[in-house]
Amino acid sequence: MTRQYETVYIFDSALDDQVIAEKLTKFHAMLNPEGEVTLDHWGRRQLAYKIGRRDAGYYVVARFACDPALLPEFERALKLDDAVVRYLVSIHEHELGAPPMTEEQLAAARAAAEEDEEDDE
Amino acid sequence: MMARRTKKPSPINEANIRYVDYKDERFLSRFISDNGKILPARLSGVDARHQRQLAAAIKKARYLALLPYTRGQQG
């Protein structure tokens, strides 16, 4: 049985984009994902608070379907890798009310939110 | 007895959001105080179901350093 997951990675922002891409491929190979892994590179961004000495990180959001039994090993690899500052694996399934958020939807939601804010003023 | 206050419409239902996304920190930031605390539903007018989703989403966003745990303090 496979389930839909979403993982957010925060990589060390000092790493090269290529190194990060290689690491991602390596991690995802462990999962034997069913279908494609959708990657969303947010890129480097400021952290809301310092993690150790870092105040920036390289964010990547990955969505994939895989066998839950493979996850512990995957998370162990993430934990041991110094390049990964933080990660969060969560279930991403429609029946739980999680629609796939495309860039347009996010942009539309943001535009709507901004309009709301203007209304308040 | 007169009602002390009328119920505010839920801002989440108004924004037409079915699922509160922990990655949308600009949206979530509307529901935290200046110090970074989660606003009580009585102030934000969020209905109970969405308040629970919000709380979980804000906590995830904090872990991912998208939102601060605290703000406006020294150090």
N, CA and C atoms of all chains as a GROMACS GRO file, in nm:
protein
  588
    1MET      N    1   0.084  -0.120   0.000
    1MET     CA    2   0.000   0.000   0.000
    1MET      C    3   0.087   0.126   0.000
    2THR      N    4   0.046   0.219  -0.078
    2THR     CA    5   0.123   0.345  -0.077
    2THR      C    6   0.036   0.459  -0.026
    3ARG      N    7   0.104   0.558   0.025
    3ARG     CA    8   0.033   0.678   0.069
    3ARG      C    9   0.101   0.801   0.010
    4GLN      N   10   0.023   0.908   0.005
    4GLN     CA   11   0.076   1.035  -0.046
    4GLN      C   12   0.144   1.109   0.067
    5TYR      N   13   0.267   1.152   0.042
    5TYR     CA   14   0.337   1.230   0.143
    5TYR      C   15   0.386   1.362   0.086
    6GLU      N   16   0.411   1.451   0.179
    6GLU     CA   17   0.472   1.577   0.141
    6GLU      C   18   0.588   1.599   0.238
    7THR      N   19   0.703   1.631   0.185
    7THR     CA   20   0.819   1.655   0.269
    7THR      C   21   0.872   1.794   0.241
    8VAL      N   22   0.896   1.868   0.348
    8VAL     CA   23   0.963   1.997   0.333
    8VAL      C   24   1.104   1.980   0.386
    9TYR      N   25   1.203   2.013   0.305
    9TYR     CA   26   1.342   2.007   0.347
    9TYR      C   27   1.394   2.149   0.365
   10ILE      N   28   1.476   2.168   0.465
   10ILE     CA   29   1.554   2.292   0.472
   10ILE      C   30   1.700   2.252   0.464
   11PHE      N   31   1.764   2.286   0.353
   11PHE     CA   32   1.906   2.256   0.336
   11PHE      C   33   1.990   2.374   0.379
   12ASP      N   34   2.114   2.344   0.408
   12ASP     CA   35   2.214   2.447   0.436
   12ASP      C   36   2.220   2.540   0.315
   13SER      N   37   2.204   2.670   0.337
   13SER     CA   38   2.195   2.762   0.223
   13SER      C   39   2.330   2.784   0.156
   14ALA      N   40   2.437   2.737   0.219
   14ALA     CA   41   2.570   2.755   0.160
   14ALA      C   42   2.597   2.652   0.050
   15LEU      N   43   2.512   2.548   0.041
   15LEU     CA   44   2.538   2.442  -0.057
   15LEU      C   45   2.504   2.488  -0.199
   16ASP      N   46   2.572   2.425  -0.295
   16ASP     CA   47   2.541   2.452  -0.436
   16ASP      C   48   2.406   2.389  -0.472
   17ASP      N   49   2.336   2.453  -0.564
   17ASP     CA   50   2.208   2.401  -0.609
   17ASP      C   51   2.222   2.258  -0.660
   18GLN      N   52   2.335   2.234  -0.727
   18GLN     CA   53   2.354   2.102  -0.788
   18GLN      C   54   2.369   1.994  -0.681
   19VAL      N   55   2.441   2.027  -0.574
   19VAL     CA   56   2.460   1.932  -0.464
   19VAL      C   57   2.326   1.899  -0.402
   20ILE      N   58   2.243   2.002  -0.386
   20ILE     CA   59   2.111   1.981  -0.326
   20ILE      C   60   2.027   1.889  -0.416
   21ALA      N   61   2.031   1.915  -0.545
   21ALA     CA   62   1.957   1.832  -0.640
   21ALA      C   63   2.001   1.687  -0.632
   22GLU      N   64   2.134   1.666  -0.620
   22GLU     CA   65   2.186   1.530  -0.609
   22GLU      C   66   2.138   1.462  -0.482
   23LYS      N   67   2.142   1.536  -0.372
   23LYS     CA   68   2.097   1.480  -0.244
   23LYS      C   69   1.951   1.439  -0.253
   24LEU      N   70   1.870   1.526  -0.314
   24LEU     CA   71   1.728   1.497  -0.326
   24LEU      C   72   1.706   1.368  -0.404
   25THR      N   73   1.779   1.355  -0.514
   25THR     CA   74   1.765   1.234  -0.596
   25THR      C   75   1.802   1.112  -0.514
   26LYS      N   76   1.908   1.125  -0.436
   26LYS     CA   77   1.955   1.014  -0.353
   26LYS      C   78   1.850   0.976  -0.248
   27PHE      N   79   1.796   1.077  -0.182
   27PHE     CA   80   1.694   1.049  -0.079
   27PHE      C   81   1.572   0.983  -0.139
   28HIS      N   82   1.527   1.037  -0.251
   28HIS     CA   83   1.404   0.987  -0.309
   28HIS      C   84   1.421   0.848  -0.368
   29ALA      N   85   1.545   0.816  -0.405
   29ALA     CA   86   1.570   0.681  -0.457
   29ALA      C   87   1.544   0.577  -0.349
   30MET      N   88   1.566   0.616  -0.222
   30MET     CA   89   1.544   0.522  -0.111
   30MET      C   90   1.398   0.485  -0.095
   31LEU      N   91   1.311   0.573  -0.144
   31LEU     CA   92   1.169   0.556  -0.118
   31LEU      C   93   1.100   0.471  -0.221
   32ASN      N   94   1.168   0.446  -0.332
   32ASN     CA   95   1.107   0.373  -0.441
   32ASN      C   96   0.969   0.430  -0.472
   33PRO      N   97   0.961   0.561  -0.500
   33PRO     CA   98   0.830   0.626  -0.510
   33PRO      C   99   0.748   0.576  -0.627
   34GLU      N  100   0.619   0.568  -0.603
   34GLU     CA  101   0.527   0.528  -0.708
   34GLU      C  102   0.492   0.654  -0.786
   35GLY      N  103   0.512   0.650  -0.914
   35GLY     CA  104   0.487   0.771  -0.994
   35GLY      C  105   0.597   0.871  -0.972
   36GLU      N  106   0.568   0.994  -1.008
   36GLU     CA  107   0.672   1.096  -1.005
   36GLU      C  108   0.681   1.166  -0.870
   37VAL      N  109   0.801   1.215  -0.842
   37VAL     CA  110   0.820   1.301  -0.726
   37VAL      C  111   0.807   1.445  -0.776
   38THR      N  112   0.710   1.517  -0.722
   38THR     CA  113   0.695   1.657  -0.761
   38THR      C  114   0.781   1.742  -0.670
   39LEU      N  115   0.868   1.819  -0.730
   39LEU     CA  116   0.957   1.902  -0.651
   39LEU      C  117   0.919   2.048  -0.668
   40ASP      N  118   0.923   2.118  -0.558
   40ASP     CA  119   0.897   2.262  -0.564
   40ASP      C  120   1.012   2.330  -0.491
   41HIS      N  121   1.102   2.390  -0.568
   41HIS     CA  122   1.218   2.458  -0.507
   41HIS      C  123   1.178   2.600  -0.469
   42TRP      N  124   1.173   2.628  -0.343
   42TRP     CA  125   1.147   2.766  -0.300
   42TRP      C  126   1.277   2.846  -0.306
   43GLY      N  127   1.386   2.775  -0.294
   43GLY     CA  128   1.516   2.842  -0.297
   43GLY      C  129   1.555   2.895  -0.160
   44ARG      N  130   1.655   2.984  -0.162
   44ARG     CA  131   1.705   3.037  -0.035
   44ARG      C  132   1.610   3.139   0.023
   45ARG      N  133   1.585   3.127   0.149
   45ARG     CA  134   1.504   3.228   0.214
   45ARG      C  135   1.545   3.242   0.361
   46GLN      N  136   1.507   3.356   0.412
   46GLN     CA  137   1.537   3.390   0.550
   46GLN      C  138   1.460   3.299   0.645
   47LEU      N  139   1.524   3.251   0.750
   47LEU     CA  140   1.453   3.175   0.853
   47LEU      C  141   1.386   3.274   0.949
   48ALA      N  142   1.273   3.232   1.005
   48ALA     CA  143   1.201   3.320   1.097
   48ALA      C  144   1.279   3.338   1.228
   49TYR      N  145   1.367   3.242   1.257
   49TYR     CA  146   1.454   3.252   1.373
   49TYR      C  147   1.580   3.176   1.342
   50LYS      N  148   1.684   3.203   1.416
   50LYS     CA  149   1.810   3.137   1.388
   50LYS      C  150   1.806   2.990   1.430
   51ILE      N  151   1.859   2.905   1.345
   51ILE     CA  152   1.876   2.764   1.382
   51ILE      C  153   2.025   2.744   1.395
   52GLY      N  154   2.073   2.730   1.516
   52GLY     CA  155   2.217   2.728   1.537
   52GLY      C  156   2.272   2.862   1.494
   53ARG      N  157   2.367   2.860   1.400
   53ARG     CA  158   2.423   2.987   1.353
   53ARG      C  159   2.359   3.033   1.224
   54ARG      N  160   2.273   2.947   1.168
   54ARG     CA  161   2.217   2.979   1.037
   54ARG      C  162   2.100   3.074   1.048
   55ASP      N  163   2.094   3.170   0.956
   55ASP     CA  164   1.971   3.251   0.951
   55ASP      C  165   1.905   3.245   0.814
   56ALA      N  166   1.952   3.155   0.729
   56ALA     CA  167   1.887   3.133   0.600
   56ALA      C  168   1.891   2.985   0.567
   57GLY      N  169   1.801   2.941   0.483
   57GLY     CA  170   1.798   2.801   0.443
   57GLY      C  171   1.747   2.787   0.301
   58TYR      N  172   1.776   2.673   0.240
   58TYR     CA  173   1.727   2.645   0.104
   58TYR      C  174   1.609   2.550   0.119
   59TYR      N  175   1.490   2.598   0.085
   59TYR     CA  176   1.368   2.521   0.104
   59TYR      C  177   1.330   2.443  -0.021
   60VAL      N  178   1.293   2.316   0.001
   60VAL     CA  179   1.240   2.236  -0.109
   60VAL      C  180   1.118   2.160  -0.057
   61VAL      N  181   1.010   2.163  -0.134
   61VAL     CA  182   0.892   2.086  -0.101
   61VAL      C  183   0.881   1.972  -0.201
   62ALA      N  184   0.869   1.849  -0.150
   62ALA     CA  185   0.858   1.733  -0.239
   62ALA      C  186   0.728   1.658  -0.208
   63ARG      N  187   0.661   1.616  -0.313
   63ARG     CA  188   0.541   1.535  -0.295
   63ARG      C  189   0.562   1.404  -0.367
   64PHE      N  190   0.525   1.295  -0.298
   64PHE     CA  191   0.546   1.163  -0.358
   64PHE      C  192   0.452   1.064  -0.295
   65ALA      N  193   0.439   0.949  -0.359
   65ALA     CA  194   0.361   0.839  -0.303
   65ALA      C  195   0.458   0.726  -0.278
   66CYS      N  196   0.454   0.669  -0.158
   66CYS     CA  197   0.543   0.557  -0.133
   66CYS      C  198   0.487   0.468  -0.023
   67ASP      N  199   0.556   0.357  -0.002
   67ASP     CA  200   0.518   0.262   0.100
   67ASP      C  201   0.562   0.316   0.237
   68PRO      N  202   0.469   0.325   0.333
   68PRO     CA  203   0.503   0.381   0.464
   68PRO      C  204   0.617   0.307   0.532
   69ALA      N  205   0.635   0.180   0.500
   69ALA     CA  206   0.739   0.100   0.565
   69ALA      C  207   0.879   0.152   0.533
   70LEU      N  208   0.891   0.227   0.425
   70LEU     CA  209   1.023   0.277   0.384
   70LEU      C  210   1.059   0.407   0.454
   71LEU      N  211   0.961   0.469   0.519
   71LEU     CA  212   0.985   0.601   0.575
   71LEU      C  213   1.088   0.606   0.689
   72PRO      N  214   1.085   0.513   0.784
   72PRO     CA  215   1.181   0.524   0.895
   72PRO      C  216   1.325   0.531   0.847
   73GLU      N  217   1.357   0.450   0.747
   73GLU     CA  218   1.493   0.449   0.695
   73GLU      C  219   1.526   0.581   0.627
   74PHE      N  220   1.427   0.633   0.554
   74PHE     CA  221   1.440   0.762   0.485
   74PHE      C  222   1.466   0.874   0.585
   75GLU      N  223   1.387   0.876   0.691
   75GLU     CA  224   1.401   0.982   0.791
   75GLU      C  225   1.534   0.971   0.864
   76ARG      N  226   1.580   0.847   0.882
   76ARG     CA  227   1.708   0.827   0.948
   76ARG      C  228   1.820   0.888   0.863
   77ALA      N  229   1.810   0.866   0.732
   77ALA     CA  230   1.912   0.922   0.641
   77ALA      C  231   1.910   1.075   0.647
   78LEU      N  232   1.788   1.131   0.654
   78LEU     CA  233   1.777   1.277   0.661
   78LEU      C  234   1.839   1.330   0.789
   79LYS      N  235   1.812   1.258   0.896
   79LYS     CA  236   1.859   1.302   1.027
   79LYS      C  237   2.011   1.301   1.032
   80LEU      N  238   2.071   1.203   0.965
   80LEU     CA  239   2.216   1.187   0.972
   80LEU      C  240   2.289   1.280   0.877
   81ASP      N  241   2.216   1.334   0.779
   81ASP     CA  242   2.283   1.417   0.679
   81ASP      C  243   2.299   1.560   0.730
   82ASP      N  244   2.423   1.605   0.738
   82ASP     CA  245   2.449   1.739   0.791
   82ASP      C  246   2.397   1.851   0.701
   83ALA      N  247   2.376   1.818   0.573
   83ALA     CA  248   2.329   1.921   0.479
   83ALA      C  249   2.183   1.958   0.506
   84VAL      N  250   2.110   1.865   0.570
   84VAL     CA  251   1.968   1.890   0.596
   84VAL      C  252   1.955   1.956   0.733
   85VAL      N  253   1.918   2.082   0.734
   85VAL     CA  254   1.904   2.155   0.859
   85VAL      C  255   1.779   2.108   0.932
   86ARG      N  256   1.671   2.094   0.857
   86ARG     CA  257   1.546   2.047   0.912
   86ARG      C  258   1.463   1.982   0.804
   87TYR      N  259   1.372   1.893   0.845
   87TYR     CA  260   1.280   1.835   0.748
   87TYR      C  261   1.149   1.807   0.818
   88LEU      N  262   1.043   1.800   0.740
   88LEU     CA  263   0.912   1.765   0.794
   88LEU      C  264   0.842   1.678   0.692
   89VAL      N  265   0.809   1.555   0.733
   89VAL     CA  266   0.735   1.465   0.645
   89VAL      C  267   0.590   1.465   0.693
   90SER      N  268   0.496   1.492   0.604
   90SER     CA  269   0.357   1.484   0.647
   90SER      C  270   0.273   1.418   0.538
   91ILE      N  271   0.160   1.367   0.581
   91ILE     CA  272   0.069   1.301   0.488
   91ILE      C  273  -0.001   1.407   0.405
   92HIS      N  274  -0.016   1.380   0.278
   92HIS     CA  275  -0.075   1.478   0.188
   92HIS      C  276  -0.179   1.406   0.104
   93GLU      N  277  -0.299   1.392   0.159
   93GLU     CA  278  -0.400   1.315   0.087
   93GLU      C  279  -0.529   1.392   0.077
   94HIS      N  280  -0.597   1.371  -0.034
   94HIS     CA  281  -0.716   1.451  -0.061
   94HIS      C  282  -0.828   1.423   0.036
   95GLU      N  283  -0.840   1.298   0.078
   95GLU     CA  284  -0.952   1.268   0.168
   95GLU      C  285  -0.934   1.334   0.304
   96LEU      N  286  -0.809   1.377   0.331
   96LEU     CA  287  -0.786   1.449   0.455
   96LEU      C  288  -0.806   1.599   0.434
   97GLY      N  289  -0.849   1.636   0.314
   97GLY     CA  290  -0.882   1.777   0.290
   97GLY      C  291  -0.765   1.857   0.239
   98ALA      N  292  -0.666   1.790   0.183
   98ALA     CA  293  -0.550   1.863   0.132
   98ALA      C  294  -0.550   1.865  -0.020
   99PRO      N  295  -0.597   1.971  -0.079
   99PRO     CA  296  -0.592   1.978  -0.225
   99PRO      C  297  -0.451   2.014  -0.269
  100PRO      N  298  -0.411   1.973  -0.387
  100PRO     CA  299  -0.279   2.014  -0.432
  100PRO      C  300  -0.282   2.165  -0.457
  101MET      N  301  -0.187   2.234  -0.396
  101MET     CA  302  -0.185   2.379  -0.414
  101MET      C  303  -0.091   2.412  -0.528
  102THR      N  304  -0.146   2.452  -0.640
  102THR     CA  305  -0.060   2.494  -0.751
  102THR      C  306  -0.017   2.638  -0.728
  103GLU      N  307   0.081   2.681  -0.804
  103GLU     CA  308   0.130   2.818  -0.790
  103GLU      C  309   0.017   2.918  -0.812
  104GLU      N  310  -0.068   2.890  -0.911
  104GLU     CA  311  -0.176   2.984  -0.942
  104GLU      C  312  -0.272   2.994  -0.824
  105GLN      N  313  -0.304   2.877  -0.766
  105GLN     CA  314  -0.396   2.877  -0.653
  105GLN      C  315  -0.340   2.957  -0.537
  106LEU      N  316  -0.209   2.935  -0.512
  106LEU     CA  317  -0.145   3.008  -0.403
  106LEU      C  318  -0.147   3.158  -0.432
  107ALA      N  319  -0.117   3.193  -0.557
  107ALA     CA  320  -0.116   3.334  -0.595
  107ALA      C  321  -0.255   3.393  -0.579
  108ALA      N  322  -0.356   3.316  -0.621
  108ALA     CA  323  -0.494   3.363  -0.611
  108ALA      C  324  -0.533   3.382  -0.464
  109ALA      N  325  -0.491   3.284  -0.381
  109ALA     CA  326  -0.523   3.291  -0.239
  109ALA      C  327  -0.458   3.415  -0.177
  110ARG      N  328  -0.335   3.442  -0.221
  110ARG     CA  329  -0.265   3.557  -0.167
  110ARG      C  330  -0.331   3.687  -0.210
  111ALA      N  331  -0.372   3.691  -0.338
  111ALA     CA  332  -0.439   3.811  -0.390
  111ALA      C  333  -0.566   3.836  -0.311
  112ALA      N  334  -0.639   3.725  -0.285
  112ALA     CA  335  -0.764   3.737  -0.209
  112ALA      C  336  -0.736   3.786  -0.067
  113ALA      N  337  -0.628   3.733  -0.009
  113ALA     CA  338  -0.592   3.771   0.127
  113ALA      C  339  -0.557   3.919   0.133
  114GLU      N  340  -0.487   3.966   0.030
  114GLU     CA  341  -0.450   4.107   0.029
  114GLU      C  342  -0.572   4.196   0.016
  115GLU      N  343  -0.667   4.152  -0.067
  115GLU     CA  344  -0.790   4.229  -0.082
  115GLU      C  345  -0.861   4.239   0.052
  116ASP      N  346  -0.862   4.125   0.123
  116ASP     CA  347  -0.924   4.122   0.256
  116ASP      C  348  -0.863   4.225   0.347
  117GLU      N  349  -0.730   4.227   0.343
  117GLU     CA  350  -0.660   4.319   0.432
  117GLU      C  351  -0.696   4.464   0.400
  118GLU      N  352  -0.708   4.491   0.269
  118GLU     CA  353  -0.743   4.627   0.229
  118GLU      C  354  -0.882   4.663   0.278
  119ASP      N  355  -0.972   4.564   0.273
  119ASP     CA  356  -1.108   4.588   0.319
  119ASP      C  357  -1.111   4.628   0.465
  120ASP      N  358  -1.020   4.566   0.541
  120ASP     CA  359  -1.019   4.592   0.685
  120ASP      C  360  -0.982   4.735   0.716
  121GLU      N  361  -0.898   4.791   0.630
  121GLU     CA  362  -0.847   4.923   0.663
  121GLU      C  363  -0.949   5.034   0.634
  122MET      N  364  -3.231   3.888   2.755
  122MET     CA  365  -3.089   3.925   2.764
  122MET      C  366  -3.033   3.960   2.628
  123MET      N  367  -2.956   4.065   2.630
  123MET     CA  368  -2.899   4.107   2.503
  123MET      C  369  -2.765   4.038   2.481
  124ALA      N  370  -2.743   3.996   2.359
  124ALA     CA  371  -2.614   3.936   2.328
  124ALA      C  372  -2.505   4.042   2.339
  125ARG      N  373  -2.396   4.005   2.405
  125ARG     CA  374  -2.292   4.106   2.427
  125ARG      C  375  -2.218   4.139   2.299
  126ARG      N  376  -2.202   4.038   2.216
  126ARG     CA  377  -2.140   4.072   2.089
  126ARG      C  378  -2.196   3.978   1.983
  127THR      N  379  -2.199   4.028   1.864
  127THR     CA  380  -2.249   3.943   1.756
  127THR      C  381  -2.132   3.862   1.702
  128LYS      N  382  -2.165   3.746   1.651
  128LYS     CA  383  -2.061   3.658   1.601
  128LYS      C  384  -2.000   3.715   1.473
  129LYS      N  385  -1.866   3.720   1.471
  129LYS     CA  386  -1.800   3.766   1.349
  129LYS      C  387  -1.803   3.654   1.246
  130PRO      N  388  -1.810   3.688   1.119
  130PRO     CA  389  -1.797   3.583   1.018
  130PRO      C  390  -1.655   3.527   1.020
  131SER      N  391  -1.644   3.395   0.999
  131SER     CA  392  -1.512   3.334   1.005
  131SER      C  393  -1.425   3.381   0.888
  132PRO      N  394  -1.308   3.437   0.916
  132PRO     CA  395  -1.223   3.485   0.806
  132PRO      C  396  -1.175   3.372   0.716
  133ILE      N  397  -1.175   3.251   0.770
  133ILE     CA  398  -1.126   3.141   0.686
  133ILE      C  399  -1.232   3.098   0.587
  134ASN      N  400  -1.356   3.089   0.634
  134ASN     CA  401  -1.463   3.057   0.540
  134ASN      C  402  -1.475   3.166   0.436
  135GLU      N  403  -1.451   3.288   0.479
  135GLU     CA  404  -1.463   3.400   0.386
  135GLU      C  405  -1.357   3.394   0.277
  136ALA      N  406  -1.238   3.357   0.316
  136ALA     CA  407  -1.130   3.349   0.219
  136ALA      C  408  -1.146   3.226   0.130
  137ASN      N  409  -1.252   3.146   0.159
  137ASN     CA  410  -1.283   3.031   0.075
  137ASN      C  411  -1.171   2.928   0.078
  138ILE      N  412  -1.119   2.901   0.197
  138ILE     CA  413  -1.011   2.805   0.210
  138ILE      C  414  -1.064   2.680   0.279
  139ARG      N  415  -1.040   2.566   0.214
  139ARG     CA  416  -1.092   2.442   0.267
  139ARG      C  417  -0.988   2.378   0.359
  140TYR      N  418  -0.864   2.398   0.320
  140TYR     CA  419  -0.755   2.333   0.392
  140TYR      C  420  -0.656   2.440   0.434
  141VAL      N  421  -0.622   2.444   0.561
  141VAL     CA  422  -0.528   2.544   0.610
  141VAL      C  423  -0.386   2.491   0.585
  142ASP      N  424  -0.313   2.560   0.499
  142ASP     CA  425  -0.183   2.511   0.457
  142ASP      C  426  -0.072   2.566   0.546
  143TYR      N  427   0.008   2.475   0.603
  143TYR     CA  428   0.115   2.520   0.695
  143TYR      C  429   0.227   2.590   0.620
  144LYS      N  430   0.228   2.580   0.484
  144LYS     CA  431   0.337   2.641   0.409
  144LYS      C  432   0.306   2.787   0.370
  145ASP      N  433   0.180   2.827   0.387
  145ASP     CA  434   0.142   2.962   0.346
  145ASP      C  435   0.158   3.056   0.465
  146GLU      N  436   0.282   3.098   0.490
  146GLU     CA  437   0.305   3.170   0.615
  146GLU      C  438   0.247   3.311   0.612
  147ARG      N  439   0.226   3.364   0.491
  147ARG     CA  440   0.165   3.497   0.486
  147ARG      C  441   0.021   3.493   0.534
  148PHE      N  442  -0.047   3.384   0.500
  148PHE     CA  443  -0.185   3.369   0.546
  148PHE      C  444  -0.188   3.343   0.697
  149LEU      N  445  -0.101   3.252   0.742
  149LEU     CA  446  -0.099   3.216   0.884
  149LEU      C  447  -0.062   3.335   0.972
  150SER      N  448   0.022   3.423   0.918
  150SER     CA  449   0.070   3.534   1.000
  150SER      C  450  -0.043   3.629   1.038
  151ARG      N  451  -0.158   3.615   0.970
  151ARG     CA  452  -0.271   3.699   1.010
  151ARG      C  453  -0.332   3.651   1.141
  152PHE      N  454  -0.296   3.529   1.182
  152PHE     CA  455  -0.359   3.472   1.300
  152PHE      C  456  -0.262   3.458   1.417
  153ILE      N  457  -0.152   3.532   1.412
  153ILE     CA  458  -0.063   3.534   1.527
  153ILE      C  459  -0.049   3.678   1.577
  154SER      N  460  -0.021   3.690   1.705
  154SER     CA  461  -0.011   3.823   1.764
  154SER      C  462   0.126   3.884   1.734
  155ASP      N  463   0.147   4.005   1.779
  155ASP     CA  464   0.276   4.071   1.756
  155ASP      C  465   0.390   3.994   1.823
  156ASN      N  466   0.356   3.923   1.930
  156ASN     CA  467   0.459   3.846   1.998
  156ASN      C  468   0.478   3.708   1.937
  157GLY      N  469   0.395   3.674   1.840
  157GLY     CA  470   0.406   3.544   1.776
  157GLY      C  471   0.310   3.440   1.831
  158LYS      N  472   0.226   3.479   1.927
  158LYS     CA  473   0.129   3.384   1.984
  158LYS      C  474   0.014   3.362   1.886
  159ILE      N  475  -0.047   3.244   1.897
  159ILE     CA  476  -0.166   3.216   1.816
  159ILE      C  477  -0.283   3.297   1.874
  160LEU      N  478  -0.351   3.370   1.788
  160LEU     CA  479  -0.464   3.450   1.836
  160LEU      C  480  -0.579   3.360   1.878
  161PRO      N  481  -0.644   3.392   1.988
  161PRO     CA  482  -0.762   3.314   2.026
  161PRO      C  483  -0.874   3.335   1.925
  162ALA      N  484  -0.955   3.231   1.907
  162ALA     CA  485  -1.063   3.238   1.810
  162ALA      C  486  -1.159   3.350   1.844
  163ARG      N  487  -1.167   3.381   1.973
  163ARG     CA  488  -1.262   3.487   2.012
  163ARG      C  489  -1.218   3.622   1.957
  164LEU      N  490  -1.090   3.638   1.931
  164LEU     CA  491  -1.044   3.763   1.870
  164LEU      C  492  -1.046   3.758   1.718
  165SER      N  493  -1.008   3.642   1.664
  165SER     CA  494  -0.997   3.636   1.518
  165SER      C  495  -1.131   3.600   1.453
  166GLY      N  496  -1.222   3.543   1.530
  166GLY     CA  497  -1.351   3.505   1.475
  166GLY      C  498  -1.350   3.377   1.394
  167VAL      N  499  -1.243   3.300   1.408
  167VAL     CA  500  -1.232   3.174   1.334
  167VAL      C  501  -1.320   3.069   1.400
  168ASP      N  502  -1.388   2.988   1.319
  168ASP     CA  503  -1.471   2.884   1.379
  168ASP      C  504  -1.384   2.772   1.434
  169ALA      N  505  -1.441   2.693   1.523
  169ALA     CA  506  -1.363   2.597   1.602
  169ALA      C  507  -1.285   2.498   1.516
  170ARG      N  508  -1.350   2.449   1.410
  170ARG     CA  509  -1.284   2.350   1.326
  170ARG      C  510  -1.157   2.409   1.262
  171HIS      N  511  -1.172   2.531   1.210
  171HIS     CA  512  -1.057   2.592   1.145
  171HIS      C  513  -0.953   2.640   1.245
  172GLN      N  514  -0.998   2.675   1.366
  172GLN     CA  515  -0.902   2.714   1.469
  172GLN      C  516  -0.809   2.598   1.501
  173ARG      N  517  -0.865   2.477   1.505
  173ARG     CA  518  -0.783   2.359   1.531
  173ARG      C  519  -0.684   2.336   1.418
  174GLN      N  520  -0.733   2.350   1.294
  174GLN     CA  521  -0.644   2.333   1.179
  174GLN      C  522  -0.535   2.439   1.179
  175LEU      N  523  -0.575   2.562   1.214
  175LEU     CA  524  -0.481   2.674   1.219
  175LEU      C  525  -0.371   2.649   1.320
  176ALA      N  526  -0.413   2.605   1.439
  176ALA     CA  527  -0.316   2.583   1.546
  176ALA      C  528  -0.211   2.482   1.501
  177ALA      N  529  -0.259   2.372   1.439
  177ALA     CA  530  -0.166   2.268   1.393
  177ALA      C  531  -0.076   2.325   1.284
  178ALA      N  532  -0.134   2.403   1.193
  178ALA     CA  533  -0.057   2.456   1.080
  178ALA      C  534   0.048   2.555   1.130
  179ILE      N  535   0.010   2.640   1.226
  179ILE     CA  536   0.105   2.738   1.277
  179ILE      C  537   0.221   2.669   1.347
  180LYS      N  538   0.190   2.561   1.419
  180LYS     CA  539   0.297   2.489   1.489
  180LYS      C  540   0.393   2.423   1.390
  181LYS      N  541   0.337   2.369   1.281
  181LYS     CA  542   0.425   2.311   1.179
  181LYS      C  543   0.510   2.421   1.115
  182ALA      N  544   0.447   2.535   1.086
  182ALA     CA  545   0.519   2.645   1.022
  182ALA      C  546   0.630   2.697   1.113
  183ARG      N  547   0.605   2.694   1.244
  183ARG     CA  548   0.709   2.738   1.337
  183ARG      C  549   0.827   2.644   1.332
  184TYR      N  550   0.798   2.514   1.330
  184TYR     CA  551   0.907   2.417   1.326
  184TYR      C  552   0.993   2.438   1.203
  185LEU      N  553   0.929   2.475   1.092
  185LEU     CA  554   1.002   2.493   0.967
  185LEU      C  555   1.060   2.634   0.953
  186ALA      N  556   1.058   2.709   1.062
  186ALA     CA  557   1.115   2.845   1.064
  186ALA      C  558   1.049   2.937   0.962
  187LEU      N  559   0.922   2.910   0.932
  187LEU     CA  560   0.846   3.001   0.846
  187LEU      C  561   0.782   3.109   0.931
  188LEU      N  562   0.750   3.072   1.055
  188LEU     CA  563   0.693   3.167   1.150
  188LEU      C  564   0.780   3.164   1.276
  189PRO      N  565   0.786   3.276   1.349
  189PRO     CA  566   0.866   3.277   1.471
  189PRO      C  567   0.791   3.210   1.586
  190TYR      N  568   0.867   3.152   1.679
  190TYR     CA  569   0.804   3.105   1.803
  190TYR      C  570   0.771   3.225   1.891
  191THR      N  571   0.865   3.320   1.893
  191THR     CA  572   0.842   3.444   1.968
  191THR      C  573   0.895   3.558   1.884
  192ARG      N  574   0.848   3.676   1.916
  192ARG     CA  575   0.890   3.791   1.838
  192ARG      C  576   0.881   3.913   1.929
  193GLY      N  577   0.962   4.014   1.899
  193GLY     CA  578   0.952   4.139   1.972
  193GLY      C  579   1.024   4.138   2.105
  194GLN      N  580   1.104   4.031   2.129
  194GLN     CA  581   1.184   4.025   2.251
  194GLN      C  582   1.330   4.043   2.214
  195GLN      N  583   1.409   4.085   2.309
  195GLN     CA  584   1.552   4.094   2.284
  195GLN      C  585   1.612   3.955   2.280
  196GLY      N  586   1.705   3.935   2.185
  196GLY     CA  587   1.774   3.807   2.174
  196GLY      C  588   1.677   3.705   2.133
   0.00000   0.00000   0.00000
